[in-house]
Amino acid sequence: MESQELMVRASWLYHVEGLTQAQIGERMNLTRRRINELLAAALEQGVVRISFSSPLAENVELEARLCSRFGLHDTVVAPAPADPAHMHAVIGRASASFLDRLIQVRKPRSIGVGWGATLHETVRQMTGANEPAMRVRSLMGGLTRGSEINTFEIVRSFAKVLNAKCHYFAAPIYAGSEEAHAVITAQPVFQEFLRDGSNVEVSFLSVGDVTGHSLQVRYGLPPQTDIGELVALGAVGDLLGRYLDAEGNPVDHPLNRQVISPELDAYRGIPSRILASGGPHKHAILLATLRAGLATAIVTDSESARMLLGASDASR
């Protein structure tokens, strides 16, 4: 009976009055270890039941379900913004917090990044670090116009905020033809870049869709490329500039033979592969990458998370 009374009293002081275990121990004349045991026993015996009324609790549940369903190591689900125009900022903020923790705890020696509005927002909101031994690498070619699609600016910004070494990938996202691609990628310097990109410990990318929302569709495709042809072949979006179908397989289109980025098989060898994207226009490509096992972690919004889980349920 005395133990039960101590359990209730300690639980009340901890969960209701908000005292620390040290403060409770001092008030009850018990050791901190004893307080810890009483609190653990109260939960185990059902004396205390914890519930969450915050909408963030649902996001934590969605994270756990996504990890379980798709075999992910980590998931971050941010609240979906009321205004879709704020999606990049919301996903960027969540990604920045996730990367801050990952870098602090895991201390990766190398990180590979792509480009896009989400990555641009992410690096703007990251906390500065001091990792002079770390290498930040471009994983794909890009364009030189605009801060979101300028591969040089993105990789430089990540290296600057981390105080890390910067390795550019000085190439366009697409060669002008399959023949030009063969000539470019045959050069030793490009073979080295592609090999080093595939050997990073962490990759951080966003995925692209096949609508007018996509920066790549608007600015990055070679002249005369018809996005409708890719859609007709089943493309739902791209990863690393490679257009994929609903199952995450590359579609049979010349563009996928002109892209200058690591092959998907090589990319799968990266131990930690983080994809950060959200919004209805990204649903199909996000689902495709998860079905194909192309990510070990995702950062997305709550509406996208529910869609991914619902689509997975419907396919079972």
C-alpha positions in Angstrom: 0.0 0.0 0.0 2.8 2.4 0.8 4.5 1.6 -2.5 1.2 2.3 -4.3 0.9 5.6 -2.5 4.5 6.6 -3.4 3.9 5.6 -7.0 0.8 7.9 -7.3 2.4 10.8 -5.5 5.6 10.6 -7.7 3.5 10.3 -10.8 1.3 13.3 -9.9 4.3 15.5 -9.2 6.0 14.5 -12.4 3.1 14.4 -14.9 0.8 17.1 -13.5 2.9 19.5 -11.5 5.9 19.2 -13.9 8.6 18.6 -11.4 11.9 16.9 -12.4 12.8 13.6 -11.0 15.5 15.2 -8.9 13.0 17.7 -7.4 10.5 14.9 -6.7 13.2 12.9 -4.9 14.1 15.9 -2.8 10.5 16.5 -1.9 9.8 12.8 -1.1 13.1 12.0 0.5 13.8 9.3 -2.1 16.7 8.8 -4.5 16.4 9.8 -8.1 16.7 6.1 -9.1 13.8 5.2 -6.8 11.7 7.9 -8.4 12.5 6.6 -11.8 11.5 3.1 -10.8 8.2 4.4 -9.4 7.4 6.3 -12.5 8.2 3.3 -14.7 6.0 1.0 -12.6 3.1 3.5 -12.7 3.1 3.3 -16.5 3.6 -0.5 -16.6 0.7 -1.1 -14.1 -1.7 1.3 -15.7 -1.7 3.7 -12.8 -0.8 6.4 -15.3 -2.1 6.5 -18.8 -0.6 9.1 -21.2 -2.6 10.5 -24.1 -1.8 13.3 -26.5 -4.2 16.0 -27.7 -1.8 17.8 -29.9 -2.2 17.4 -33.7 1.5 16.7 -33.8 0.8 13.3 -32.1 -0.9 12.2 -35.3 2.2 13.0 -37.3 4.3 10.9 -34.9 2.0 8.0 -35.5 2.2 8.6 -39.3 6.0 8.5 -39.1 5.9 5.1 -37.3 3.4 3.7 -39.8 5.5 4.9 -42.8 8.7 3.3 -41.4 6.9 0.0 -40.8 5.1 0.0 -44.1 8.0 0.9 -46.4 11.0 -0.4 -44.3 12.3 3.1 -43.7 14.9 3.9 -41.1 13.6 7.4 -40.4 10.6 9.5 -41.3 9.7 13.1 -40.6 6.1 14.2 -41.1 5.5 18.0 -40.9 2.0 19.5 -40.6 0.6 20.2 -44.1 0.5 24.0 -44.7 -2.9 25.7 -45.3 -1.3 27.5 -48.2 0.4 25.2 -50.7 2.8 28.0 -51.6 4.4 27.4 -48.2 5.1 23.7 -48.8 8.8 24.2 -49.7 9.4 26.2 -46.5 7.6 23.7 -44.3 9.4 20.7 -45.8 12.7 22.7 -45.7 12.3 23.5 -42.1 11.6 19.9 -41.1 14.5 18.7 -43.3 16.9 21.2 -41.7 16.0 20.0 -38.2 16.4 16.4 -39.3 19.8 17.0 -40.9 21.0 19.0 -37.9 20.4 16.0 -35.7 21.8 13.5 -38.1 25.0 15.4 -38.6 25.5 16.0 -34.9 24.9 12.3 -33.9 26.3 10.3 -36.9 29.1 12.7 -38.0 29.0 11.5 -41.7 32.2 12.0 -43.6 30.4 12.8 -46.9 27.0 14.1 -48.0 25.7 14.2 -51.6 23.0 16.7 -52.5 20.9 17.5 -55.5 19.1 20.8 -56.2 15.6 22.3 -56.1 13.4 24.6 -54.1 13.2 22.2 -51.1 17.0 21.9 -50.8 17.3 25.7 -51.2 14.9 26.2 -48.3 16.6 23.4 -46.2 20.0 24.9 -46.3 18.7 28.4 -45.5 17.2 27.0 -42.2 20.0 24.7 -41.1 22.0 25.4 -38.0 25.7 26.2 -38.6 28.2 23.5 -37.8 31.9 23.0 -37.9 32.8 19.8 -39.9 36.0 20.7 -41.8 36.7 17.0 -42.5 33.2 16.5 -44.2 32.8 16.5 -48.0 29.7 17.9 -49.6 29.3 16.6 -53.2 26.9 17.4 -56.0 25.2 14.2 -57.0 23.9 15.4 -60.4 24.4 17.9 -63.1 22.2 21.0 -63.1 21.5 24.4 -64.4 23.1 27.7 -63.7 20.0 30.0 -63.6 18.2 30.7 -60.3 19.3 29.8 -56.8 17.0 26.8 -56.5 18.3 25.0 -59.7 21.9 26.3 -59.6 23.8 23.1 -58.6 26.9 25.2 -57.7 25.0 27.5 -55.3 23.2 24.6 -53.6 26.3 22.5 -52.9 28.3 25.6 -51.9 25.6 26.7 -49.5 25.6 23.3 -47.8 29.3 23.3 -47.5 29.3 26.8 -46.1 26.7 26.2 -43.4 28.6 23.0 -42.3 32.1 24.5 -42.7 32.8 21.5 -44.9 34.8 20.8 -48.1 32.8 21.5 -51.3 33.0 19.3 -54.4 31.1 20.6 -57.5 29.8 18.5 -60.3 30.5 20.8 -63.3 28.1 19.2 -65.8 24.6 19.9 -67.2 21.8 17.7 -66.0 21.3 16.3 -69.5 23.7 15.9 -72.4 22.4 17.1 -75.7 22.1 13.6 -77.1 22.9 10.0 -76.2 26.1 10.2 -78.3 27.2 13.4 -76.4 26.4 11.6 -73.1 28.7 8.7 -74.0 31.5 11.2 -74.8 31.1 13.2 -71.6 30.8 10.3 -69.2 33.8 8.5 -70.8 36.0 11.3 -69.5 38.0 10.2 -66.4 37.0 13.3 -64.5 33.3 12.5 -64.9 33.7 8.9 -64.1 35.5 9.9 -60.9 32.7 12.3 -60.0 30.0 9.7 -60.6 31.9 7.1 -58.6 32.6 9.5 -55.7 29.0 10.6 -55.7 27.8 7.0 -55.3 30.2 6.5 -52.4 28.9 9.2 -50.1 27.5 8.1 -46.7 24.4 10.3 -46.9 22.4 11.6 -49.8 19.8 14.4 -49.6 17.5 14.8 -52.6 14.0 15.9 -53.6 11.9 14.3 -56.3 10.4 16.0 -59.3 6.9 15.6 -60.8 5.7 15.8 -64.4 3.6 18.9 -64.0 4.2 22.6 -64.4 5.2 22.7 -60.7 8.5 21.1 -61.6 11.5 23.4 -62.0 13.1 20.8 -64.2 10.0 20.6 -66.5 10.0 24.3 -66.7 13.7 25.0 -67.1 15.8 21.8 -67.1 14.7 19.6 -70.0 16.6 19.7 -73.3 14.9 21.7 -76.1 12.2 19.9 -78.0 11.7 17.5 -75.1 8.0 16.7 -74.8 7.0 15.9 -71.2 3.8 14.4 -72.7 5.9 11.6 -74.3 7.4 10.7 -70.9 3.9 10.7 -69.3 2.6 8.5 -72.1 5.4 6.0 -71.3 4.2 5.9 -67.7 6.5 8.5 -66.1 5.2 9.9 -62.8 8.3 12.0 -61.9 12.1 11.9 -61.6 14.8 11.1 -59.1 18.3 12.3 -60.0 16.9 13.4 -63.3 15.8 9.8 -64.1 12.2 9.6 -65.0 10.4 6.7 -63.3 7.1 4.9 -63.6 4.6 4.2 -60.8 6.7 1.2 -59.6 9.9 3.2 -59.5 11.5 1.8 -62.7 13.1 4.0 -65.3 10.9 4.5 -68.4 12.3 3.7 -71.8 13.0 7.2 -73.1 16.1 8.7 -74.6 16.2 11.3 -71.8 17.1 8.6 -69.3 20.1 7.8 -71.4 21.2 11.4 -71.5 21.1 12.2 -67.8 24.4 12.9 -66.0 23.9 11.4 -62.5 24.7 8.1 -60.8 22.8 5.0 -62.0 20.0 3.9 -59.7 21.8 0.7 -58.8 24.9 2.7 -57.7 22.7 5.2 -55.8 21.1 2.3 -53.9 24.5 1.6 -52.4 24.5 4.9 -50.4 23.8 3.8 -46.8 21.5 6.7 -45.9 19.2 8.0 -48.7 17.0 10.9 -47.7 14.2 12.2 -49.9 12.4 15.4 -49.0 9.3 16.4 -50.9 5.6 17.1 -50.3 2.4 18.3 -51.9 -0.2 16.6 -54.0 1.8 16.9 -57.3 4.6 14.9 -55.6 2.4 12.0 -54.4 2.9 9.7 -57.4 6.6 10.0 -57.6 7.0 9.7 -53.8 5.0 6.5 -53.8 7.1 5.2 -56.7 10.4 5.8 -55.0 9.2 4.1 -51.8 7.8 1.1 -53.7 11.2 0.7 -55.4 13.2 1.0 -52.1 15.0 4.1 -53.3 14.8 5.9 -49.9 15.9 4.9 -46.4 14.3 8.1 -45.0 11.7 10.6 -46.1 10.6 14.1 -45.0 7.1 15.0 -46.2 3.9 16.6 -45.1 1.0 15.0 -43.2 -1.4 14.9 -46.2 1.2 13.2 -48.4 1.9 10.7 -45.6 -1.7 9.7 -45.4 -1.9 9.3 -49.1 1.2 7.1 -49.2 -0.3 4.9 -46.5 -3.7 4.8 -48.2 -2.3 4.0 -51.6 -0.2 1.2 -50.0 -3.3 -0.2 -48.3 -5.3 -0.1 -51.6 -2.6 -2.1 -53.4 -2.5 -4.9 -50.9 
